Amino acid sequence: MGQLEKESRKRTRRANIQKLVLASAAVVGGISVALVAPGVLGAMGKLGLIPSARQLEIIKRSRSRLVARGLLVYQDHLLRLTPKGERVLRHFELHDFKLRRPKKWDRKWRVLIFDIPERRKNLRPKIRYTLLAIGFVRLQDSVWVYPYDCEDLITLLKADFKIGKDLLYLIVDSIENDAHLKSHFGINN
């Protein structure tokens, strides 16, 4: 295995551990520092991470990094999720979100159109990246398409990015020359 692959796996493992620590803090609310490790160790096992004697040390280091980044805070010997930590956890959840694909396509396209004001232009790449991660296909810079119902997810996206009226959700019956879209999504006529 090459050096780049090793570094990539290490970053992925670190992100997964940090996500588990944040999620544990969110689920329990306030977690005793001594109680964080067992829950995370069990979750790590479910993720298929190889158990080792160093796990507790790795978790403590990840926890310390999360505290240093302001995502977790110690209060009365408890770990609590900060508002910034909640945003990061929501971001993780949104990117891990998988849309349910029905067995049969309803022959309607879901089209998203966004027009983000110039004063908030730093949101544009974040929205594009999120739509790509979900599985949308770009038709034009601010026009994206998906073949299945995703209204609930788009509502969450609007709330998370605070772009309510700047993002339009359309349900359309047909798109001109949609053969490449059907092929991309594996849809048979």
N, C-alpha and C positions, 0 to 999 in steps of 0.2 A: 504494500500500500504506500502510495506517495505521500509526501509531506503535506501537500494541499488537502488531500483526503483526510489525513489525521487531524489537521487543524479544523477542518469543517465539522468532523464528528465531535470534536471537543467543544466547539461553539454550540452545536445542536444540543449536546448533553447539558451544557451549562444553562442554556435557555430553558430546557425542559425542567431542570431542577428549580430554577428561579420561578418558573410558572407554577410548579407544584407548591412551593413555599407560599407564593402569593395567594393561590387558590385555597390553600389550607387556612391562611389567615382570614380570607374572606368568608369561608364557610363557617368557621367557628366564631369569628368576630374578634375575640381576644384570646390569644393562645399563650399558654405558659411556655416559656422558652424551652423548658425541659420536655414538654409534650410535643413540640414541633417535629422532632426527629422520627418518632415511630410512625406517625401518619405518612410522612413523606417517604420513609423507607418502604412502606407497603405500596404506595403509589408508584414508586420507582420500580418495584418488582413487577407491577402490572404493565409498566412501560417497556419492560424487557431490558432494563439497564442491569448490567452485571453486578451482583452484590460483591462488595469487598469490605475490608476492614477500614478503609478510608472514607466510607460513605458519610459517617457522622461529621468528619472534618470538612468534607466537601459541602455538606449542607450548611454547616456553621459559616463557612466562608461565603457561600451564596447568600445566606441570611444577612451577613455583615455588609455585603455589597448592596443588597436591597435597602438596608437601613441607611447606608452612606448616600445612596441615590435619592433618598427621601420617599421611598415607596412603602416602607414599613417604619414604625416608630415603637420604641419601648416605652410603656407606661405602666408603672406599678408591677414590674416584672412580667408584663404581658406584651406580646407583639400585637400591634394593631395596624390595619391597613390604612394608609393615608388617602386623602382624595386623589392625589397623584397616582398612588398605587392602584386605586380602583379604576382610574382611566386606563392604566397600562394593562390591567387584568381584562378589562372590557375589550381592549385592542387585541389581546391574545385570543380571547374567546371569539371575537369577530373573524379573525383570520383563520381560526380552526373550524369555523362554522361550515358545515356541509349542507347544501340544500338538498332536500329530498326530491328525487326524480320519480315522477309517477310512471307506471307501466306504459301508459298510453299518452301520447302528446295530444293536447287539446287544440292544436293547430293555431295557436295564438302566440305572438311574439310579445315579450315584455321589453319595452324600450325605455331606457333612462336617458334623460337629457339634462345636463347641468350647465348653469351659467353662474359661475362664482365671481362676485365683484372683485375688482382689481385690488382693493384693500385687503382681501383675504386670499390672494392668489397662491399663498403657500399651501393651501388646502388642496389645490387641484391635483398635484402628484399623489397625495395621500389617498384621495378618492379614486384615482385611476388605479393605483396599486391594489386597493381594497377590492375594486370591481374585478380586476384580473385574478386576484386570489380566490374570489368567489366562483369565477368561471364565466364571467361576461366576456363578450367579444366586442371589440371596438369597431364601430362603423366609421366614425369620424372622431375628431379630438374630444368632443364632449357628448358624443352619442354612442351608447352602448346597448347591446341586445342580449337577451337570454330567453330560452324557449319555455321556461316553466314558471309557475307562480312563485314569486319571491317578495310579495308585498310586505310581509311582516319584517323580513330582513331589511328592506329598504326603509321602513319606518324606523327601525333601530339605527340604521346608518344616518338618517336625517337627524335624529335626536343626538347621536354621538358626535357628529361633526357640526351640529347646530346650523344646518343648511336647509331648513324646512321648505321655503318657497323657491330656493335656488335649484332644487332638483325635482324634475317632473318624472312621474312614473306613468307610462302609457301602455295600454294593452291594444295591440294592433292585429288585424286579421291577416295581413299579408305585407311582405316587403319585396320590392322589386328585385329580381335576380338573387333570390335567397338560397340557391342551390349550395353555394359554398358554406353558408351558415348551417344548413341541414347536415351537410357532410361533416362539418366540424363537431356538431353535437351528436352525430350518429343517429339522426332522425331519418326514418324511411317515410316516404310519402304515404 
